[in-house]
Amino acid sequence: MNTKNIADKEERKKIKRAARKKAAPKAKRPAGTARGSMKRKVKKLVKGQRKR
């Protein structure tokens, strides 16, 4: 759904909505998967070490 060349906001919204309606529904997340599972994990800082 490339709407870069459509200048009119209302027209663009209409096309996007139609494409969203036509698209296949997204699969549900598996029961054991955390919501932020793809996020980069922050490493624990060692005591006495500066952050920056």
PLY file of the C-alpha trace (Angstrom):
ply
format ascii 1.0
element vertex 52
property float x
property float y
property float z
element edge 51
property int vertex1
property int vertex2
end_header
0.00 0.00 0.00
2.12 2.88 -1.30
0.29 6.19 -0.83
3.27 8.53 -1.18
2.07 10.03 -4.47
-1.44 10.88 -3.18
-1.53 14.46 -1.96
-5.11 14.62 -0.66
-5.30 13.45 2.97
-8.89 12.21 2.81
-8.24 10.26 -0.38
-5.15 8.68 1.15
-7.10 7.69 4.28
-9.84 6.11 2.15
-7.32 4.02 0.18
-5.46 2.96 3.31
-8.65 1.88 5.07
-9.74 -0.14 2.03
-6.34 -1.87 1.87
-6.46 -2.64 5.59
-9.91 -4.16 5.23
-8.80 -6.29 2.28
-5.60 -7.57 3.96
-5.56 -10.97 5.66
-6.06 -10.81 9.44
-2.91 -10.94 11.52
-2.19 -14.15 13.42
-2.63 -14.12 17.19
0.49 -14.09 19.33
1.38 -17.51 20.79
0.41 -17.93 24.44
3.96 -18.23 25.81
5.44 -15.26 23.94
6.04 -12.01 25.80
4.85 -8.78 24.21
8.31 -7.22 24.10
10.16 -10.38 23.13
11.78 -8.74 20.09
13.12 -5.75 22.08
16.84 -5.40 22.66
17.64 -6.43 26.21
19.53 -4.05 28.52
22.61 -5.61 30.07
23.01 -5.39 33.86
25.69 -2.94 34.96
28.51 -4.17 37.18
28.70 -2.39 40.55
31.07 0.57 40.59
30.90 1.11 36.84
29.82 4.42 35.30
26.86 4.56 32.96
28.48 7.07 30.62
0 1
1 2
2 3
3 4
4 5
5 6
6 7
7 8
8 9
9 10
10 11
11 12
12 13
13 14
14 15
15 16
16 17
17 18
18 19
19 20
20 21
21 22
22 23
23 24
24 25
25 26
26 27
27 28
28 29
29 30
30 31
31 32
32 33
33 34
34 35
35 36
36 37
37 38
38 39
39 40
40 41
41 42
42 43
43 44
44 45
45 46
46 47
47 48
48 49
49 50
50 51
